[in-house]
Structures are given as structure tokens and as C-alpha cells.
Amino acid sequence: MLNHLSARAFQRFAFHQDRGPIVRVVSIQITYFLKSAFGMAARWREGVRAGHVEQVATDLLSKEID
């Protein structure tokens, strides 16, 4: 599984190598956005499971505003 993922990552890297710098910057920004969105969703789920919905919502909103 790890080899498959690293092969996919290499293919994506190689694909962006022949593109201009704008495409690389945009792809990095999209990747960062997706990672942060999935991270927020994971924290939300953990907070819901633990029963701390208000605290998690406050934390997420404060991070988004910063």
C-alpha cells in the first residue's frame, strides 16, 4: 500500500514538473486547503464523540478567523 501511495505521489510530482510555476503554486495551495479541511472535519468528529461540541466549534472558528 505504501509503495502504491509513493508511486502515486511521484506521478503527481512528475506531472507538475513539466508545468509552469503557477500550476505548482496552485496545486500546493489546493493540497494545503484539502489537508486543513480534512483536519477540521477530523477534529469536529472527535469533539462530537467526546461531547465537547461547543469547545471544538469555538476552536475551529477562532482558527479560521486568524
MDAnalysis code that builds the backbone (N, CA, C; Angstrom):
import MDAnalysis as mda
import numpy as np

u = mda.Universe.empty(198, n_residues=66, atom_resindex=np.repeat(np.arange(66), 3), trajectory=True)
u.add_TopologyAttr("name", ["N", "CA", "C"] * 66)
u.add_TopologyAttr("resid", np.arange(1, 67))
u.add_TopologyAttr("resname", ["MET", "LEU", "ASN", "HIS", "LEU", "SER", "ALA", "ARG", "ALA", "PHE", "GLN", "ARG", "PHE", "ALA", "PHE", "HIS", "GLN", "ASP", "ARG", "GLY", "PRO", "ILE", "VAL", "ARG", "VAL", "VAL", "SER", "ILE", "GLN", "ILE", "THR", "TYR", "PHE", "LEU", "LYS", "SER", "ALA", "PHE", "GLY", "MET", "ALA", "ALA", "ARG", "TRP", "ARG", "GLU", "GLY", "VAL", "ARG", "ALA", "GLY", "HIS", "VAL", "GLU", "GLN", "VAL", "ALA", "THR", "ASP", "LEU", "LEU", "SER", "LYS", "GLU", "ILE", "ASP"])
u.atoms.positions = np.array([
    [0.830, -1.193, 0.000],
    [0.000, 0.000, 0.000],
    [0.872, 1.253, 0.000],
    [1.910, 1.248, 0.844],
    [2.795, 2.402, 0.916],
    [3.505, 2.621, -0.417],
    [3.925, 1.539, -1.050],
    [4.585, 1.674, -2.347],
    [3.632, 2.265, -3.378],
    [2.377, 1.844, -3.323],
    [1.394, 2.370, -4.254],
    [1.201, 3.867, -4.035],
    [1.113, 4.279, -2.770],
    [0.930, 5.699, -2.468],
    [2.142, 6.516, -2.877],
    [3.337, 6.003, -2.617],
    [4.528, 6.751, -3.005],
    [4.656, 6.819, -4.530],
    [4.225, 5.775, -5.224],
    [4.244, 5.808, -6.687],
    [3.266, 6.861, -7.203],
    [2.098, 6.941, -6.569],
    [1.116, 7.962, -6.966],
    [1.665, 9.365, -6.702],
    [2.314, 9.548, -5.562],
    [2.887, 10.853, -5.237],
    [3.967, 11.224, -6.255],
    [4.784, 10.258, -6.637],
    [5.820, 10.527, -7.630],
    [5.205, 10.898, -8.974],
    [4.130, 10.196, -9.367],
    [3.462, 10.515, -10.629],
    [2.926, 11.941, -10.593],
    [2.329, 12.335, -9.473],
    [1.819, 13.704, -9.362],
    [2.961, 14.708, -9.434],
    [4.065, 14.397, -8.765],
    [5.225, 15.282, -8.784],
    [5.762, 15.418, -10.203],
    [5.895, 14.287, -10.886],
    [6.419, 14.297, -12.251],
    [5.459, 15.040, -13.175],
    [4.167, 14.906, -12.948],
    [3.180, 15.597, -13.779],
    [3.334, 17.106, -13.646],
    [3.588, 17.575, -12.425],
    [3.682, 19.020, -12.210],
    [5.049, 19.582, -12.588],
    [6.031, 18.725, -12.798],
    [7.347, 19.216, -13.152],
    [7.353, 19.890, -14.521],
    [6.558, 19.384, -15.450],
    [6.587, 19.977, -16.781],
    [5.596, 21.127, -16.913],
    [4.921, 21.484, -15.857],
    [4.016, 22.633, -15.860],
    [4.767, 23.864, -15.379],
    [4.162, 24.998, -15.526],
    [4.782, 26.235, -15.061],
    [4.681, 26.392, -13.556],
    [5.347, 27.413, -13.034],
    [5.333, 27.623, -11.586],
    [3.951, 27.971, -11.039],
    [3.108, 28.582, -11.860],
    [1.759, 28.940, -11.402],
    [0.962, 27.684, -11.069],
    [1.048, 26.681, -11.927],
    [0.314, 25.433, -11.689],
    [0.812, 24.767, -10.421],
    [2.126, 24.796, -10.205],
    [2.676, 24.193, -8.996],
    [2.188, 24.921, -7.746],
    [2.178, 26.235, -7.774],
    [1.733, 27.012, -6.612],
    [0.260, 26.746, -6.333],
    [-0.557, 26.722, -7.371],
    [-1.986, 26.469, -7.194],
    [-2.213, 25.062, -6.656],
    [-1.482, 24.091, -7.166],
    [-1.663, 22.723, -6.677],
    [-1.238, 22.605, -5.219],
    [-0.196, 23.318, -4.815],
    [0.223, 23.311, -3.408],
    [-0.851, 23.963, -2.544],
    [-1.440, 25.058, -3.018],
    [-2.492, 25.721, -2.249],
    [-3.720, 24.833, -2.107],
    [-4.093, 24.146, -3.173],
    [-5.245, 23.245, -3.113],
    [-4.961, 22.099, -2.141],
    [-3.754, 21.557, -2.193],
    [-3.383, 20.479, -1.276],
    [-3.456, 20.962, 0.161],
    [-2.942, 22.156, 0.437],
    [-2.984, 22.705, 1.793],
    [-4.425, 22.897, 2.252],
    [-5.270, 23.421, 1.365],
    [-6.678, 23.634, 1.712],
    [-7.371, 22.315, 2.051],
    [-7.140, 21.285, 1.226],
    [-7.769, 19.987, 1.475],
    [-7.279, 19.371, 2.782],
    [-5.975, 19.476, 3.045],
    [-5.452, 18.930, 4.301],
    [-6.065, 19.643, 5.492],
    [-6.176, 20.966, 5.412],
    [-6.742, 21.701, 6.547],
    [-8.231, 21.404, 6.690],
    [-8.941, 21.254, 5.582],
    [-10.376, 20.942, 5.661],
    [-10.596, 19.562, 6.269],
    [-9.809, 18.574, 5.853],
    [-9.944, 17.240, 6.433],
    [-9.527, 17.241, 7.894],
    [-8.531, 18.040, 8.242],
    [-8.118, 18.148, 9.641],
    [-9.220, 18.741, 10.501],
    [-9.898, 19.783, 9.971],
    [-11.008, 20.378, 10.712],
    [-12.136, 19.376, 10.893],
    [-12.430, 18.623, 9.848],
    [-13.503, 17.625, 9.938],
    [-13.148, 16.547, 10.964],
    [-11.895, 16.132, 11.005],
    [-11.472, 15.113, 11.975],
    [-11.600, 15.645, 13.401],
    [-11.178, 16.911, 13.616],
    [-11.304, 17.487, 14.955],
    [-12.768, 17.621, 15.348],
    [-13.616, 17.976, 14.394],
    [-15.047, 18.094, 14.674],
    [-15.622, 16.746, 15.096],
    [-15.294, 15.685, 14.340],
    [-15.786, 14.346, 14.694],
    [-15.300, 13.914, 16.072],
    [-14.038, 14.167, 16.381],
    [-13.504, 13.797, 17.693],
    [-14.229, 14.548, 18.804],
    [-14.505, 15.827, 18.569],
    [-15.209, 16.626, 19.569],
    [-16.635, 16.169, 19.765],
    [-17.291, 15.786, 18.693],
    [-18.669, 15.294, 18.789],
    [-18.692, 13.990, 19.572],
    [-17.742, 13.104, 19.282],
    [-17.685, 11.836, 20.002],
    [-17.430, 12.060, 21.490],
    [-16.592, 13.042, 21.805],
    [-16.243, 13.286, 23.207],
    [-17.289, 14.152, 23.917],
    [-18.207, 14.746, 23.160],
    [-19.242, 15.578, 23.758],
    [-18.819, 17.006, 23.992],
    [-17.756, 17.446, 23.333],
    [-17.258, 18.815, 23.513],
    [-17.523, 19.653, 22.264],
    [-18.728, 19.629, 21.785],
    [-19.053, 20.269, 20.511],
    [-18.831, 21.776, 20.579],
    [-19.261, 22.412, 21.663],
    [-19.136, 23.866, 21.756],
    [-17.674, 24.293, 21.744],
    [-16.827, 23.573, 22.488],
    [-15.414, 23.932, 22.555],
    [-14.736, 23.727, 21.196],
    [-15.047, 22.620, 20.539],
    [-14.445, 22.343, 19.236],
    [-14.890, 23.384, 18.222],
    [-16.175, 23.734, 18.233],
    [-16.681, 24.740, 17.291],
    [-16.003, 26.082, 17.536],
    [-15.828, 26.461, 18.789],
    [-15.157, 27.722, 19.115],
    [-13.714, 27.695, 18.644],
    [-13.025, 26.581, 18.874],
    [-11.631, 26.460, 18.437],
    [-11.506, 26.559, 16.926],
    [-12.378, 25.867, 16.213],
    [-12.312, 25.886, 14.750],
    [-12.613, 27.270, 14.202],
    [-13.597, 27.946, 14.776],
    [-13.935, 29.283, 14.302],
    [-12.812, 30.271, 14.596],
    [-12.194, 30.156, 15.750],
    [-11.098, 31.073, 16.079],
    [-9.902, 30.837, 15.160],
    [-9.626, 29.580, 14.792],
    [-8.522, 29.293, 13.882],
    [-8.832, 29.807, 12.482],
    [-10.082, 29.711, 12.063],
    [-10.456, 30.158, 10.729],
    [-10.364, 31.675, 10.610],
    [-10.679, 32.379, 11.690],
    [-10.645, 33.842, 11.671],
    [-9.214, 34.351, 11.667],
    [-8.308, 33.648, 12.369],
    [-6.902, 34.100, 12.464],
    [-6.225, 34.147, 11.149],
])
